[in-house]
Amino acid sequence: MDISVVIPLYNEAESLPELEAWISRVMNQHGFTYEILFINDGSTDDSWDVINKLREHNPNIRGVSFRRNYGKSPALNTGFSRAKGDVVITMDADLQDSPDEIPELYRMITEDKYDLVSGWKQKRYDPLSKTIPTKLFNATARKVSGIHNLHDFNCGLKAYRNKVVKHIEVYGDMHRYIPYLAKNAGFNRIGEKVVHHQARKYGTTKFGLDRFVNGYLDLATLWFTAKFGVKPMHFFGLLGSLMFILGFIAVAVVGFGKLYDMNHGNPYRLVTDSPYFYMALTLMLLGSQLFLTGFIGELVVRNSDRRNEYEIDEEITPTDNNNV
């Protein structure tokens, strides 16, 4: 199979028929073999009913419906695990991403040999309340990730070699950083394509300022796990050791200061009367705790077996029109 199109969606019933028709038209014009994977992220509208009706007329449609809303990252991860195409295309369901970009994205993966190609919505139709935070976010992501040629990390329109999506794990809200995840997995040929951005035709935007704040927290998490995910002792152990050493030196200075005053007949006070003594003890205690945190982290090392398990209500399989 040439292409798998993975589309996460939440309450996008109005746009789905037009999107499916557009994708199918592009695929047929270029002679691609394809599948469309609709991942219904717990929609409360008629999205899943619409997907089932579309499936009656297009056998290339597959779908998964979550029992509740989990978020875009779990939806993408579920789609990636089921994608069979040599090239995997992701796009949003709101018609702001153009399926006409698919042939060139496919060519860049298959002929230019990119591992991943990310879209860049150079001209956007979003309000300033969204575009300004997006620019700040992307500038930070470029700096932290070291992927300096990407202008739009969070663009939903991306293309991947199949091997890439099978070797990365998208969880939480990490869909914003899929290029960074791919880089950390050893896929370094990451390209960019300027893509057309359309104004939203149906529904309402899912963007909120909480996503902007959470994006920075996720970026910090990803940077830390990339640097120290398999070696937490290198971070916590080093920081804890430094704090313990500083605290020990401070205690020694306070103690030797008292001994010096006693031996030279100078007035002195009890060590426990000095605030520096307690500050030094606090440093030593914190240092010991951080060291132990690093040691425990070495034992755990991101070992959650259930991190990407989601409750699936229904699924459309490739060979059966009935719901499972």
N, C-alpha and C positions, 0 to 999 in steps of 0.2 A: 504494500500500500504506500502511496506517495505521501499523503498528508493527513494528519489528524488535527482537527480544529477543536481546541478545548475552550469552552465558553462558560465561565462561572456566572451565575445570575441570581438576583434577588428581586422579586416583584417587577419583572420586565415583560409581562404577558403581552402588552401592546406591541412591543418592538420585535418579538420573536418571529412572526411570520415573514415580515419584511427582511429580517436578517438572514433567515434560512434561505429564502428565495435568492437573495443577493449572493450568498456564498455558493449555492448550487449553480447559479448562472456562471460565476467565475470559474468554478471547477470544471464544468462541462465545456466551456469555451476553450480551455487549455488542455483538456483531455486528462486531467488528474484523476487518479483513483483516490478516494478520500472517505473520511468519516467525520461526523460532527458530534462531539461529546458535549451535551448540555449538562452542567452540574447545577442542579436546583438547590440553592443554599437555604432551604426552609422557607421558601416564599409563602406569603399569606394570601396572594392573589391566585389567578387561574394559570399561572405559568406552567405548572406540571401538566395540566389538562391540554394546554396548547401544544406542549412538546409531544404528547401522545398522539394528538391529531396530526401533527406534522409528520410523525413517524409512519402514519398510515399511507402517506404519499411519497415518502422518501426513505427507503430501506437503509440508507447510509447514516441515519440518525441513531445515536445511542444516548442514553441518559441515566443520570443518578439523581435521586431526590433525597436530601437529608431530612431527617425527622424534625430538626429544628435548625435555626440559623447558627452556623459555626464561624463564618467569615470567609474571606476570599482565599486565604492561604490554604486552609483545609480543602476547599473546593478544587483549587488548582492541583494540590497534591493527589487528590483522588482521581482527577482527570489524567494526570501524568502516569499514574500507576496502570491505567487502562489503555493508554494511547498506543496504537500499533503502527502508525505511519512512520516513514523514514524521517520526515520532518514534522515537528509539532509546532503548530501555530496557536498562540493564545490571543484572545481579544475579548473586550467587554461586550455585553449584550445590549447596550443602550444606543447602538448605531453611531456612536461617536468615533469608532474605529472603522475604517473602510476595508471591506474584503478585497477591493481592487488592488491592495498592496500585496496580497498573498503571492502572486507569481514571482515578483521580484525578490521577496523575502525567501522564497523557495530556492530561487537561483543563487542567492548569496550563500545559502547553506550548502547547496549541492555542488556549485561550480567554484565559488570563491573560497570554499572550505572553512567558513566560519563555524565555530561551535554554537554561537548564540548571536543573534542580531536583534537589537532593541530599537523600537521605534522612537522617533523624536518628533513630538508635536511642536514644531518650531513656531507655528502660528496657531494660537489657542483661542477658543471661544468661551473660555471660563471667566468668571468675575475676578476682579483684583484680589478679593478675599481668598481666592484659591491659588491664583497664579504667583503672587508674591511669596507666600509660604513655600510653594513648590520650588521656586528658584533658590530660596535659602536652603531648603532640604537637599536639593540636588548638588549644590555647591559643597555642602558638608559631606555628602555621600561620596563625591569624587575624591575629596581630600582623604577621607578615612580609608576608603576601599583601594585607592591607588589606580582606579579605572578612570583615567583622565579624559578619555575620548567620548564618554557618555554624557549627554546633556539632560536626559530624562529617564532616570532609573525606574520611575513608577508607571511608565507608559504600559498600558495593558496589552498593546500589540507587540508581540515578540515572536521570534522564530528560533527553534532549537533543533539540533541533531537529536535523534531519539535517545542516543546514549547519554546525553546530558541530563534529560529529565528523569532517567532511570537511576542516576547517581547523585541526585541532590534530594534533600528532604525539606519541604516547604511547610512550616508549621507556625502557629501563633499568627503574627502579622508579617512574616518574613517575605511575603510576595514582593514587597518594595525593593528587596535586595537580592533578587534572584541572580543578577549578574555577579554580585559579590559571592553568593553561595557557589555559583559555577566556577568562579576563579579559585575559591578555596578548595574545590574538588579537583582542580588541575586542568580545567578547561579555560585556556587563556586566550583563545582566538575569539575575541568579543568585538563585534562591529555594531554600527549604528546606521539607521536609514531615516531620513526625513520622511514623515508620513503625514497624510492629510488628516486634519482634525475637524470634525463636524459638530455643530451645535446640537445639544440634546434635543431630540424630537418628542420623546415620550417620557413620562415619569419625572422623578426628582433626583437630584444628586445625592449620593451617599456620603459625600465628603463632609467632614467636620473638623473643627480645630483640635479635637481630642486625637484625631488620627495624626495630625501634625506633631503634637507632643509625643504621642506614643511612637511615632516614627524615629525620633531621636533616641528614645530609650531602647528601641529594638536595634538601632545602629550600634549603640554602645554595647549591647549584649552580643551582637554578631562580631564586633571587633574583638571583644574579650574572648569569646569562644574560639575565634580564629587564631588568636595569639596564644591563648592559654587553655583552650578547651581540653586538650589532652595532656596538659602539663600545668595544672593549677598550682602546684607547689612552687613553680618558678615565680609566680606572682605573690601569692599569699605567704609562701615561705620566706621569700626575700624581704617583703615588707615587714613581716612579723619579726624576722631576725634583726633587721635594722632598728625597729622600735625597742626590742628587748635589749639590744646592745646600748642604745642611747639611754634607756632607763637605768641599766646597770651602771653605766659611767656616771650618771647623775647621782645615784645613790652613793657610789664610791666617793664622789667629790664632797657630798654633804658629810659623810662619815669621816673622811680624812681631814676635812676642815675642822670638825669638832676635836679630833685627836690633836691636831696642830695647836689649837687654842689651849687645850688642857696641858700640853707639854710645855707651853711657853707662858703659862700663867695668865693667859688672856681670859676675859669673861666669855662664857659660852652658854649655850642653851641646849636642851635636849634635841636630839635628831628629830623626834616626832613632833616637835614644835615648829619645825620648818615646813612651809607649804611645798617647797621643792622636793621634799622627801615623798610626799603623797603623789605629786606629779610624776616622779620617777617610778614609783610603784605602779601607777596606772599605766605608764608606758610599757613596763615589763609584763603586766597582766594582758594588755591588749596585744602585745607582741606574741605572747604565748598562745593566745586564742587564735590569732591570725595564722600562726604556724600550724596549729592543729586543724584549722579550717582547710588549709592547703593539703594537709595529709589526708583528711577525710575526702576532700575533693578528688584526690588521686584515686581513692578507692571507688568513688561513685562514677565520675567522668561521664556525665550525661547518659545515664543508664536506664531511662524510662522506657519500658517496652510498650506502654499504652499511649505514647504521646500523639500518635496519628491514627487512633481508632475513633471512628465516628458512627453514629447510629444512622444507618441507611434505611429509609422507609420503603422505597421502591427502586427498581432498576430496569432499564431497557437493555437487553443483551443484543449482540450482533445477529443472532440467528433466530430470535424469538420475538414476535410482536407483542407477546403478553407480558404483563408486569410480573416480576419475580418477588 
